[in-house]
Amino acid sequence: MEPEAPPVIRGFGHSVRRKEDPRFIRGQGNYIDDIKLPGMLYMDIVRSPYAHATIKRIDTSAALKAPGVVAVITGQDLAAAGLAWMPTLMSDTQMVLPTDHVVYQSQEVAAVLAETRYAAADAITLVDVEYAPLEPVIDPFQALEAGSPLVRPDKDTKSNHIWHWEVGDRAATQTAIDNADVVVTEDIYIPRIHVASIETCGCVASYDRVSGKLTVWMTTQAPHAIRTVFSLVSKIPEHKIRIISPDIGGGFGGKVPVYPGYVCAVVAALTTGLPVKWIEDRSENLQADSFARDYHIHAELAADKTGKMQALRIKTIADHGAADAAANPSKFPAGLFSIVTGSYDMPMAHVEVDGVYTNKPPGGVAYRCSFRVTEAVHAIERMVDCLALKLDMDPAELRMKNFIQPEQFPYKSVLGWEYDSGNYPAALTKALDKIGYAELRTEQLEKRARGELMGIGISTFTEIVGAGPSDTFDILGIKMFDSAEIRIHPTGSAVVRIGVQTQGQGHETTFAQIVAEELGLTVENIDVEHGDTDTAPYGLGTYASRSTPTAGAATAMAARKIREKASHLAAHLLECSVDDLEWIDHQFQVKGAPERSKSMTELAFAAYTNHPRGMEAGLEAVCYYDPPNLTFPFGAYIAVVDIDRGTGEVKVRRFVAIDDCGTVINPMIVEGQIHGGLTMGLAPALYEQIWYDPQGNMHGGTLMDYLVPTSMETPSWETDRTVTPSPHHPFGAKGVGESATVGAPPAIVNAVVDALSHLGVTHVEIPMTPPRIWKILQDKGVAL
Amino acid sequence: MSVEPQATCTVTLRVNGTEFTSAVEARLLLVHFIRENLDLTGTHIGCDTSNCGACTVLLNGEAVKSCTLLTIQADGGEVETVEGLEQNSVLHALQEGFFQEHGLQCGFCTPGMLMSAKALLAANPSPTEAEIRRGISGNLCRCTGYVNIVKAIQYGAATLRGETAVGTQAPSTKELSQSHA
């Protein structure tokens, strides 16, 4: 008889088709709005038309008389229960519902509960709210001036200034700048944007009065942290709260915070005893959920005359809206913005950021970005190009000259980070070769001679992800470890439960591949579960590209605990010492006698049927992984743009992205992540912005005017990779979900500036919309 | 003839081949009828301005945004939703294409994309990339950057033309050489 072929494990490096897809392609996903419970009420929210106003009166009587309406909740009702305010993740406070004062347009003012969705929507128009408008605080610089109206009179400081944060050596940076041959200076605004995941936020809250258990299905990227916060705020014992994050239709950072709607729905479920569903409209999602960015950056980069960088100085005003409701680690009010020295061997730097309140929705969350890294990368990558222009150097050559070199890793940056690994020259060289850089420069010269506007832009970014080591990283005091639990069943299949939560990243596939690789089980026989706090081990959730660096590591380490136990089972079955065994080709073999071997499937059976006396039965393990450091993915991106002199339209003709995220688990999924990330980098560079007029009216509050890129604008991305494993991660992975969003915008801006640099243009603000570009063309006398 | 928004009307529609007669409010959106009355939750809602296309279904073979139609406007019509694509436990070629070409991530836009793609291929069995991009330009995706959605539709189109679709993704058993820590 022919020996059986060994099972195909399909561990690392396999483009395993996704285990989650069969349900999604059939329309069988289970998203929040698909959940329907018997007797469920629907909640809709009354919102403020004013950015800043006093509430004189709320009359709910007409709404309460409307057909199907069950209750109306106001801030006064919540105040009676001590719930009118809630903590933010940054230890600030935020109104759930106001008692007397609204601080941003579209702020939640009252919640209506009704028997049907339509009845609730009808009734919100019947809640009569009398406002007395106040002068709004819109410009963050004016907000800091003496005499500005106060956004938060509840604060003791009686100021719109929230916090000051700085890092680096102020005096030495000043000296280095004073002594430098060349200093370039630029003001860079990173506008307010919104993740606009295609699924909006929502929840279904259900309270069982008999068991005292509260179950909340909600669109959250961090169910365990939410459970703890809910318990602390509500005083419901934590074991009586179950948070379930079902299929999530995109997160990108926007589903990390707790929004007032969730709290109102929970309060409604607790008080009515009926299940309550709340689903945002898109307009509500864009107008009131946490925004991203809104950084006003003043940057100075100093160098010697050969282009060697000497110092970087950054001052930033961070517009946080009406509350600091960012989702940064607690000790990092400006997130990881101090990665701003980038991929360059910067001798000196000083960075300061001031957080400011304004009458805009609260936040400062990510937009597919690890804690303010996009702002940092935009600043440094723009400044490098400004320096290249000033020195009349090729921007690729200037980057090569200043890169941290491969032999310098692990590299301690002047602002305090220890970069784990990297090979920046290799990535840039690969990108230059792939796009044909020299030929493009020749083409550009020819086109310029004909009056055509073409530009080539480079971004060689360094990311900082995988938060994070417990000595410095926590959210509300909870350390940012992550977890995995693996149970191997007697017949050799497995269930893996993880503390992170997929929103499209493909964890059900890639985490199965990690276990397959570590234990020699086939991917098909491994199911991954997540998002249910009653079953998954405690974890801090998925954002900031942290799943693979933290929970992925935990999964590998849990698998290795299982392998260790299995080695004793193998020794028992093979009647040898554990020291005589080696793990080869995904099974245990007796050294020198490969025919004497035991697979994990055989050992799993033995763990329940034939384990030695004195050994515990079963084969399972849990790991809570505390990463020793962050990981530092990187990449080299090159964009080629053409500008229409008649319309000012920027067309991204080509875009080459070379990414290095260390070890690749599933190449297909990694490439997919990069495609999506690039598109979310293109978006703020060219299209998306939320802005406010002086009265605090929001612009960009629907998908009619908040321009999410369609298939028509999005180029066909060209991707490739280098592989520089992380030395401290159990299998060398670094995380990849956000690299492209972080790295892409400055490549596109640099390309546009490059197309216009011969006209004297050194900087263009984003989004680089046709009107903005056409105005520049007009000013420079080249508009057609 | 006008009708009050909350007046009750009786409609008869065929949805995925099954006929339903229901009394509905005149103002009931087709997407809510499909999702709430028929419990076919594969059709999603992603916006309130007809921009995102997550609610796309076929009405009499034409791709429509079901958040922008009243149920009574579909009276007497033939509606097809994502749940109708699979026939006799065999996936539609487009579903297979999305699976093989990694044409989805969070999956929320996917049903709408599939239905827009089906309408596109019915009108044009051999679309160019530009024609595919135009065909799905009413459907927003935040995860994929559209590259693999285009490939997925090309895959499905080839299958529907009777050709053997050649995917662009590596077979999932192929080893890649790379260093591991």
Interface residues (C-beta under 8 A of the other chain):
Chain A: V8 R10 F12 G13 H14 S15 V16 R17 R18 E20 D21 P22 R23 F24 I25 R26 G27 Q28 G29 Y31 D33 D34 K36 R117 Y118 V195 A196 S197 I198 E199 T200 D247 I248 G249 G250 G251 F252 D281 R282 S283 Q503 G504 Q505 G506 G662 T663 V664 P667 M668 I669 E671 G672 Q673 H675 G676 G677 L678 T679 M680 T702 L703 M704 V708 T710 S711 M712 T714 S716 W717 V723 P725 S726 P727 H729 P730 F731 G732
Chain B: E25 R27 L28 H32 R35 E36 D39 L40 T41 G42 T43 H44 I45 G46 C47 D48 T49 N51 C52 A54 T81 V82 E83 L85 E86 L91 Q95 F98 F99 Q100 H102 L104 Q105 C106 G107 F108 C109 T110 P111 L114 E129 I132 R133 R134 I136 S137 G138 N139 L140 C141 R142 C143 T144 G145 Y146 V147 N148 I149 V150 Q169 A170 P171 S172 T173 K174 E175 L176 S177 Q178 S179 H180 A181
